[in-house]
Amino acid sequence: MNALAATNRNFKLAARLLGLDSKLEKSLLIPFREIKVECTIPRDDGSLASFVGFRVQHDNARGPMKGGIRYHPEVDPDEVNALAQLMTWKTAVANIPYGGAKGGIGCNPRELSISELERLTRVFTQKIHDLIGNHTDVPAPDMGTNAQTMAWILDEYSKFHGYSPAVVTGKPIDLGGSLGRDAATGRGVLFATEALLSEHGKSIGGQRFVLQGFGNVGSWAARLIHEKGGKIIAVSDITGAIKNSKGIDIPGLLKHVRENRGVKGFGNADPIHPESILFEDCDILIPAALGGVINRENADDIKAKFIVEAANHPTDPEADEILLKKGVVILPDIYANSGGVTVSYFEWVQNIQGFMWDEEKVNNELRTYMTKGFKDVKEMCKTHNCDLRMGAFTLGVNRVARATLLRGWEA
């Protein structure tokens, strides 16, 4: 099941639980605005190349729209749509004053030079500058983009609108980026896991973890879980997978990954087949890579007691049902990986106030938001007698629906 179908299905189930009016339900699904632009740039060799840029702005009932910009060969309008919608519910679950958006350019960033990427980013910004802004739509980095991409957008946007650091988040620190943003999603995963475990009378210390994915989110989550006494017994990334049932030496692994650009070949652990990583015997499985990795074909083989979704949409709805019957507790992505967008919000707040925070304040505020978020999700679970995913979806959809009704959607 693709991301859009899965998101729509979860939304419709939540709408049914909440008893939403069918006209309102339909209105909440349709994006506020979809933008498609042509971006033509001169290549370094003097030839011209054209790319297609997208921005889907899904909903702005609760505040400016917020979401990443990805540079990827397969920027698919359907997927961008699903991710924009997911951002609407995610920001509502985190209780930050944003709506959802998502965008991208269909290109392969690995095949473009730095100067070509800069020209492409600037042309894209020229095409959409009057449709984004501090209080309209605030982009952020995503797959294939980074802090440098945000710096170019900020500079190009500022040529039209004056210096506006709050127009993007995930910027370099020197241009008004926030301390703690780099680790934010991984740290959020830690706080979410702590909240879930304490509900079950457990703590991180002594629990056995398996991590699929060792990029930014996976590596930060691993580092922070290791510091708290959690035992990480298996890790995988694009290069391969490794296992050590006594616990992997995470500081050693981080050093190895920096030097070798992957976990493959790490000395103090045994190589295993990357696909078997999901079926390792552990307490907590953290998928932190791609979507759709847990599906109806493999859900039965999962041995973990808890799944914490650090990736977007790693579990298909069909797998959800199988895992629910097995008694596996799933902490859903729209709550579990919201640390990143929450610290993006802190960055935006700091830019608007022109007053920057120290890292300790950023991390303390993030802990407060993640802990409160879990309590709110649990309240919805009790009210509607549902699992954590539906608890999170009903919480998010209800907040957006209430804001929409209060603002007068039929007028």
MARMI-168428 format. One record per residue (C-alpha): x, y, z. Coordinates in nm, 4 decimals, padded with zeros to 6 digits. Example, Ala and Ser with C-alpha at 12.3 -4.5 7.8 and 13.67 -1.06 7.14 Angstrom:
BEGIN
> 01.2300 / -00.4500 / 00.7800
> 01.3670 / -00.1060 / 00.7140
//
This chain:
BEGIN
> 00.0000 / 00.0000 / 00.0000
> 00.1508 / 00.3351 / -00.0977
> 00.1974 / 00.6223 / 00.1456
> -00.1027 / 00.8229 / 00.0203
> -00.3460 / 00.5302 / 00.0443
> -00.2208 / 00.4420 / 00.3940
> -00.2433 / 00.8027 / 00.5195
> -00.5938 / 00.8445 / 00.3723
> -00.7025 / 00.5185 / 00.5332
> -00.5743 / 00.6231 / 00.8767
> -00.7370 / 00.9645 / 00.8374
> -01.0745 / 00.8120 / 00.7447
> -01.0638 / 00.5730 / 01.0423
> -00.9864 / 00.8669 / 01.2724
> -01.2651 / 01.0775 / 01.1168
> -01.5095 / 00.7914 / 01.1789
> -01.4020 / 00.7557 / 01.5429
> -01.4443 / 01.1315 / 01.5911
> -01.7815 / 01.1356 / 01.4115
> -01.6744 / 01.4152 / 01.1740
> -01.9266 / 01.5659 / 00.9336
> -01.8682 / 01.4095 / 00.5882
> -01.8387 / 01.7518 / 00.4176
> -01.5769 / 01.8630 / 00.6705
> -01.3947 / 01.5307 / 00.6308
> -01.3734 / 01.5839 / 00.2557
> -01.2584 / 01.9440 / 00.3007
> -00.9792 / 01.8396 / 00.5398
> -00.8407 / 01.5886 / 00.2866
> -00.8142 / 01.8266 / -00.0102
> -00.4880 / 02.0247 / -00.0156
> -00.5137 / 02.4047 / 00.0211
> -00.2828 / 02.4598 / -00.2780
> -00.0643 / 02.2550 / -00.5118
> 00.2208 / 02.4261 / -00.6947
> 00.4142 / 02.2855 / -00.9904
> 00.6909 / 02.4925 / -01.1483
> 00.9488 / 02.4537 / -01.4225
> 01.3087 / 02.5186 / -01.3151
> 01.5535 / 02.5627 / -01.6040
> 01.9216 / 02.6185 / -01.5260
> 02.2452 / 02.6369 / -01.7222
> 02.4640 / 02.3318 / -01.6492
> 02.8369 / 02.3785 / -01.5815
> 02.9104 / 02.2671 / -01.9401
> 02.6867 / 02.5441 / -02.0812
> 02.3911 / 02.3199 / -02.1779
> 02.0432 / 02.3885 / -02.0381
> 01.8599 / 02.1462 / -01.8089
> 01.4951 / 02.1596 / -01.6985
> 01.3554 / 02.0159 / -01.3764
> 01.0063 / 02.0115 / -01.2258
> 00.9560 / 02.1536 / -00.8772
> 00.6525 / 02.0851 / -00.6546
> 00.5086 / 02.2322 / -00.3370
> 00.1902 / 02.0928 / -00.1837
> 00.0421 / 02.3173 / 00.0854
> -00.2091 / 02.0998 / 00.2626
> -00.3714 / 02.2962 / 00.5459
> -00.3228 / 02.6267 / 00.7289
> -00.6078 / 02.6237 / 00.9812
> -00.3685 / 02.6121 / 01.2801
> -00.0894 / 02.8326 / 01.1445
> 00.1717 / 02.8629 / 00.8665
> 00.2300 / 02.5479 / 00.6652
> 00.5457 / 02.3540 / 00.7446
> 00.7354 / 02.0753 / 00.5734
> 01.0504 / 01.9609 / 00.3994
> 01.1840 / 02.0061 / 00.0476
> 01.3404 / 01.6918 / -00.1049
> 01.5694 / 01.6579 / -00.4068
> 01.5172 / 01.3100 / -00.5435
> 01.4819 / 01.1537 / -00.8919
> 01.1385 / 01.0171 / -00.8018
> 00.9600 / 01.3136 / -00.6472
> 00.6133 / 01.1712 / -00.7015
> 00.3140 / 01.4112 / -00.6663
> 00.1165 / 01.1392 / -00.4830
> 00.3898 / 01.0891 / -00.2258
> 00.4421 / 01.4638 / -00.1784
> 00.0664 / 01.4915 / -00.1230
> 00.0667 / 01.2153 / 00.1407
> 00.3655 / 01.3641 / 00.3231
> 00.2094 / 01.7132 / 00.3223
> -00.1073 / 01.5697 / 00.4743
> 00.0962 / 01.3738 / 00.7298
> 00.2687 / 01.6996 / 00.8334
> -00.0729 / 01.8561 / 00.9045
> -00.1554 / 01.5802 / 01.1528
> 00.2010 / 01.5626 / 01.2895
> 00.2208 / 01.9328 / 01.3790
> -00.1245 / 01.9062 / 01.5406
> -00.0186 / 01.6024 / 01.7504
> 00.2947 / 01.7928 / 01.8629
> 00.0628 / 02.0877 / 01.9402
> 00.2768 / 02.3403 / 01.7542
> 00.0993 / 02.6213 / 01.5613
> 00.1557 / 02.4948 / 01.2065
> -00.0213 / 02.3221 / 00.9217
> 00.1330 / 02.0764 / 00.6767
> 00.3240 / 02.1132 / 00.3496
> 00.5843 / 01.9231 / 00.1493
> 00.7795 / 01.9873 / -00.1662
> 01.0634 / 01.8827 / -00.3853
> 01.2405 / 01.8887 / -00.7162
> 01.2653 / 01.5839 / -00.9412
> 01.6434 / 01.5639 / -00.9794
> 01.9344 / 01.3463 / -00.8741
> 02.1447 / 01.5684 / -00.6418
> 02.4405 / 01.3294 / -00.6754
> 02.4618 / 01.4057 / -01.0466
> 02.4645 / 01.7846 / -00.9961
> 02.7643 / 01.9952 / -00.8936
> 02.7405 / 02.2298 / -00.5919
> 02.7054 / 02.5323 / -00.8213
> 02.4309 / 02.3585 / -01.0246
> 02.2443 / 02.2736 / -00.7033
> 02.2734 / 02.6372 / -00.5936
> 02.1367 / 02.7656 / -00.9265
> 01.8516 / 02.5120 / -00.9147
> 01.7598 / 02.6068 / -00.5565
> 01.7632 / 02.9784 / -00.6394
> 01.5438 / 02.9339 / -00.9506
> 01.2968 / 02.7226 / -00.7498
> 01.2872 / 02.9926 / -00.4798
> 01.2264 / 03.2645 / -00.7421
> 00.9279 / 03.0660 / -00.8703
> 00.7645 / 03.0138 / -00.5284
> 00.8876 / 03.3121 / -00.3205
> 00.5467 / 03.4836 / -00.3131
> 00.3813 / 03.1592 / -00.1919
> 00.6152 / 03.0896 / 00.1035
> 00.7041 / 03.3128 / 00.3984
> 00.7453 / 03.3445 / 00.7782
> 00.3674 / 03.3323 / 00.8306
> 00.2606 / 03.1460 / 00.5156
> 00.4738 / 02.8374 / 00.4528
> 00.8099 / 02.7558 / 00.6126
> 01.0246 / 02.4958 / 00.4269
> 01.2916 / 02.2736 / 00.5872
> 01.5512 / 02.0176 / 00.4673
> 01.4472 / 01.6656 / 00.3679
> 01.5966 / 01.3843 / 00.1568
> 01.8768 / 01.5186 / -00.0631
> 01.8745 / 01.8692 / 00.0892
> 02.0559 / 02.0151 / 00.3893
> 02.1409 / 02.3326 / 00.5846
> 02.3256 / 02.4754 / 00.2824
> 02.0116 / 02.4380 / 00.0655
> 01.8170 / 02.6330 / 00.3296
> 02.0855 / 02.9055 / 00.3304
> 02.0410 / 02.9534 / -00.0470
> 01.6601 / 02.9708 / -00.0126
> 01.6939 / 03.2247 / 00.2706
> 01.9298 / 03.4409 / 00.0638
> 01.7184 / 03.4290 / -00.2533
> 01.3938 / 03.4939 / -00.0622
> 01.5543 / 03.7871 / 00.1232
> 01.6353 / 03.9572 / -00.2102
> 01.2591 / 03.9958 / -00.2640
> 01.1359 / 04.0421 / 00.0933
> 01.4242 / 04.1786 / 00.3040
> 01.6244 / 03.9702 / 00.5531
> 01.3883 / 03.6930 / 00.6716
> 01.5649 / 03.4204 / 00.8719
> 01.2301 / 03.2656 / 00.9772
> 01.1338 / 03.1709 / 00.6191
> 01.3152 / 02.8356 / 00.6497
> 01.4279 / 02.6130 / 00.9376
> 01.7178 / 02.3685 / 00.9544
> 01.9554 / 02.6534 / 00.8594
> 02.3264 / 02.6733 / 00.9453
> 02.3795 / 02.8030 / 01.3036
> 02.5591 / 03.1111 / 01.1619
> 02.2433 / 03.2202 / 00.9771
> 02.0026 / 03.1775 / 01.2684
> 01.9768 / 02.7981 / 01.2869
> 01.8969 / 02.6492 / 01.6280
> 02.1371 / 02.4595 / 01.8505
> 02.0185 / 02.1008 / 01.8998
> 01.8404 / 02.0847 / 01.5621
> 02.0817 / 01.8249 / 01.4236
> 02.0059 / 01.5741 / 01.6995
> 01.6391 / 01.6734 / 01.7391
> 01.4581 / 01.3852 / 01.5656
> 01.6838 / 01.1229 / 01.7285
> 01.6482 / 01.2903 / 02.0699
> 01.2720 / 01.3034 / 02.0206
> 01.2766 / 00.9271 / 01.9512
> 01.4596 / 00.8795 / 02.2846
> 01.2053 / 01.0910 / 02.4789
> 00.9138 / 00.9139 / 02.3048
> 01.0617 / 00.5714 / 02.3882
> 01.1138 / 00.6750 / 02.7523
> 00.7507 / 00.7891 / 02.7774
> 00.6253 / 00.4616 / 02.6248
> 00.8425 / 00.2402 / 02.8465
> 00.7556 / 00.4238 / 03.1678
> 00.3881 / 00.3595 / 03.0854
> 00.4812 / -00.0125 / 03.0988
> 00.6900 / 00.0237 / 03.4169
> 01.0224 / -00.0062 / 03.2324
> 01.3147 / 00.2250 / 03.1537
> 01.5725 / 00.2406 / 02.8701
> 01.8484 / 00.0797 / 03.0808
> 01.8897 / -00.2919 / 03.0104
> 01.6396 / -00.3057 / 02.7214
> 01.7602 / -00.4667 / 02.3945
> 01.7264 / -00.2467 / 02.0862
> 01.7517 / -00.3127 / 01.7121
> 01.7939 / -00.0182 / 01.4723
> 01.7165 / -00.0353 / 01.1018
> 01.8816 / 00.2714 / 00.9505
> 02.1905 / 00.4548 / 01.0749
> 02.1592 / 00.7957 / 00.9086
> 02.1058 / 01.1168 / 01.1044
> 01.8042 / 00.9901 / 01.3016
> 01.9252 / 00.6341 / 01.3612
> 02.2777 / 00.7318 / 01.4671
> 02.1602 / 01.0016 / 01.7105
> 01.8954 / 00.7690 / 01.8576
> 02.1621 / 00.4966 / 01.8984
> 02.4080 / 00.7352 / 02.0671
> 02.1465 / 00.8702 / 02.3124
> 01.9956 / 00.5276 / 02.3909
> 02.3475 / 00.3903 / 02.4523
> 02.4206 / 00.6802 / 02.6920
> 02.1031 / 00.5909 / 02.8867
> 02.2167 / 00.2298 / 02.9309
> 02.0136 / 00.0709 / 02.6517
> 02.1756 / -00.2283 / 02.4813
> 02.1811 / -00.2000 / 02.1011
> 02.2272 / -00.5532 / 01.9654
> 02.1872 / -00.5017 / 01.5886
> 02.2163 / -00.2134 / 01.3414
> 02.1793 / -00.1884 / 00.9633
> 02.2233 / 00.0770 / 00.6921
> 02.2627 / 00.0838 / 00.3119
> 02.6029 / -00.0898 / 00.3314
> 02.4986 / -00.3904 / 00.5424
> 02.3934 / -00.5115 / 00.8873
> 02.5798 / -00.6115 / 01.2045
> 02.4894 / -00.7865 / 01.5286
> 02.6414 / -00.8417 / 01.8722
> 02.4018 / -00.9933 / 02.1267
> 02.6162 / -00.8592 / 02.4141
> 02.5611 / -00.5056 / 02.2838
> 02.7357 / -00.3073 / 02.0089
> 03.0001 / -00.0516 / 02.1093
> 02.8150 / 00.2559 / 01.9760
> 03.0936 / 00.5193 / 02.0157
> 03.3241 / 00.2769 / 01.8276
> 03.0604 / 00.2205 / 01.5595
> 03.0032 / 00.5957 / 01.5118
> 03.3786 / 00.6411 / 01.4555
> 03.3804 / 00.3461 / 01.2100
> 03.0840 / 00.4930 / 01.0174
> 03.2526 / 00.8343 / 00.9930
> 03.5672 / 00.6734 / 00.8493
> 03.4044 / 00.4083 / 00.6247
> 03.0697 / 00.5705 / 00.5380
> 02.8702 / 00.2735 / 00.6637
> 02.8365 / 00.0027 / 00.9318
> 02.9748 / -00.2737 / 00.7071
> 03.3022 / -00.4229 / 00.8288
> 03.2760 / -00.3056 / 01.1917
> 03.5124 / -00.5278 / 01.3895
> 03.3328 / -00.5880 / 01.7208
> 03.0178 / -00.7385 / 01.5690
> 02.9144 / -01.0154 / 01.3291
> 02.7745 / -00.9379 / 00.9829
> 02.4144 / -01.0533 / 00.9274
> 02.1780 / -01.0349 / 00.6282
> 02.0294 / -00.6803 / 00.6145
> 01.6774 / -00.8149 / 00.5571
> 01.6889 / -01.0267 / 00.8725
> 01.7420 / -00.7185 / 01.0947
> 01.3657 / -00.6736 / 01.1483
> 01.3302 / -01.0303 / 01.2807
> 01.6057 / -01.0192 / 01.5449
> 01.4926 / -01.1140 / 01.8941
> 01.4792 / -00.7839 / 02.0866
> 01.2613 / -00.5709 / 02.3153
> 01.2383 / -00.2602 / 02.0981
> 01.2650 / -00.2367 / 01.7186
> 01.3325 / 00.1100 / 01.5735
> 01.2818 / 00.1330 / 01.1950
> 01.4665 / 00.4570 / 01.1054
> 01.5126 / 00.4160 / 00.7301
> 01.2486 / 00.3872 / 00.4569
> 00.8705 / 00.3618 / 00.4483
> 00.6757 / 00.0380 / 00.4010
> 00.9448 / -00.1969 / 00.5399
> 00.7020 / -00.3806 / 00.7715
> 00.4225 / -00.5318 / 00.5622
> 00.1777 / -00.8222 / 00.5690
> 00.4430 / -01.0609 / 00.4288
> 00.6901 / -01.0146 / 00.7145
> 00.4893 / -00.8815 / 01.0117
> 00.4360 / -01.2317 / 01.1542
> 00.8127 / -01.2871 / 01.1894
> 00.8757 / -00.9804 / 01.4081
> 00.9845 / -01.0731 / 01.7615
> 01.0072 / -00.7255 / 01.9167
> 00.7610 / -00.6303 / 02.1931
> 00.7627 / -00.2620 / 02.0981
> 00.8115 / -00.0840 / 01.7642
> 00.9086 / 00.2847 / 01.7705
> 00.8591 / 00.4376 / 01.4245
> 01.1497 / 00.6771 / 01.3680
> 01.0998 / 00.6622 / 00.9874
> 00.7916 / 00.7976 / 00.8080
> 00.5281 / 00.5301 / 00.7439
> 00.7481 / 00.2199 / 00.8025
> 00.4461 / -00.0015 / 00.8869
> 00.1680 / -00.0796 / 00.6373
> -00.1904 / -00.0811 / 00.7730
> -00.2179 / -00.4572 / 00.6980
> 00.0919 / -00.5194 / 00.9119
> -00.0597 / -00.3029 / 01.1864
> -00.3500 / -00.5458 / 01.2210
> -00.1226 / -00.8528 / 01.2346
> 00.1057 / -00.6933 / 01.4965
> -00.1914 / -00.5749 / 01.7042
> -00.3174 / -00.9359 / 01.7279
> 00.0321 / -01.0445 / 01.8388
> 00.0256 / -00.7836 / 02.1162
> 00.3110 / -00.5733 / 01.9738
> 00.2862 / -00.2086 / 02.0835
> 00.3578 / 00.0374 / 01.7990
> 00.4499 / 00.3988 / 01.8730
> 00.3366 / 00.5744 / 01.5514
> 00.5575 / 00.7943 / 01.3332
> 00.3366 / 01.1041 / 01.3582
> 00.4250 / 01.1168 / 01.7269
> 00.7555 / 00.9265 / 01.7548
> 00.9537 / 01.1246 / 01.4964
> 00.8047 / 01.4691 / 01.5644
> 01.1167 / 01.5872 / 01.7521
> 01.2563 / 01.7337 / 01.4296
> 00.9572 / 01.9531 / 01.3462
> 00.9239 / 02.0557 / 01.7125
> 01.2802 / 02.1914 / 01.7220
> 01.2166 / 02.3516 / 01.3798
> 00.9346 / 02.5365 / 01.5544
> 01.1778 / 02.6456 / 01.8295
> 01.4147 / 02.7740 / 01.5570
> 01.1309 / 02.9733 / 01.3961
> 01.0313 / 03.1199 / 01.7349
> 01.3951 / 03.2224 / 01.8037
> 01.4206 / 03.3882 / 01.4581
> 01.0950 / 03.5812 / 01.5010
> 01.1969 / 03.7020 / 01.8484
> 01.5550 / 03.7682 / 01.7383
> 01.6622 / 03.5948 / 02.0600
> 01.8546 / 03.2668 / 02.0495
> 01.8411 / 02.9901 / 02.3118
> 02.1216 / 02.7743 / 02.4496
> 02.1199 / 02.4014 / 02.3712
> 02.0062 / 02.2995 / 02.7185
> 01.6881 / 02.5078 / 02.6848
> 01.6172 / 02.3568 / 02.3404
> 01.6533 / 02.0007 / 02.4769
> 01.4469 / 02.0725 / 02.7907
> 01.1644 / 02.2277 / 02.5882
> 01.1730 / 01.9284 / 02.3500
> 01.1413 / 01.6865 / 02.6440
> 00.8405 / 01.8862 / 02.7737
> 00.6646 / 01.8757 / 02.4337
> 00.7342 / 01.5037 / 02.3732
> 00.6199 / 01.4025 / 02.7234
> 00.3009 / 01.6104 / 02.6999
> 00.2408 / 01.4741 / 02.3474
> 00.2466 / 01.1154 / 02.4760
> -00.0020 / 01.2005 / 02.7561
> -00.2363 / 01.3628 / 02.5016
> -00.2175 / 01.0578 / 02.2703
> -00.2927 / 00.8239 / 02.5650
> -00.5969 / 01.0376 / 02.6610
> -00.7359 / 00.9923 / 02.3082
> -00.6684 / 00.6169 / 02.3291
> -00.8800 / 00.6002 / 02.6468
> -01.1573 / 00.8206 / 02.5027
> -01.1912 / 00.6241 / 02.1771
> -01.0723 / 00.2850 / 02.3054
> -00.8113 / 00.2519 / 02.0297
> -00.4415 / 00.1769 / 01.9721
> -00.1647 / 00.4399 / 01.9815
> -00.1737 / 00.5060 / 01.6046
> -00.5444 / 00.5872 / 01.6090
> -00.4926 / 00.7777 / 01.9357
> -00.2382 / 00.9990 / 01.7579
> -00.4462 / 01.0368 / 01.4408
> -00.7679 / 01.1236 / 01.6291
> -00.5716 / 01.3759 / 01.8389
> -00.4226 / 01.5441 / 01.5298
> -00.7359 / 01.5362 / 01.3138
> -00.9532 / 01.6624 / 01.6012
> -00.7264 / 01.9624 / 01.6636
> -00.7263 / 02.0575 / 01.2937
> -01.1034 / 02.0041 / 01.2625
> -01.1708 / 02.2231 / 01.5685
> -00.9480 / 02.5030 / 01.4356
> -01.1186 / 02.4773 / 01.0942
> -01.4689 / 02.5020 / 01.2474
> -01.3725 / 02.7911 / 01.4765
> -01.2327 / 02.9872 / 01.1811
> -01.5589 / 02.9354 / 00.9897
> -01.4878 / 02.6997 / 00.7034
> -01.8258 / 02.7342 / 00.5271
> -01.8132 / 03.1127 / 00.4986
//
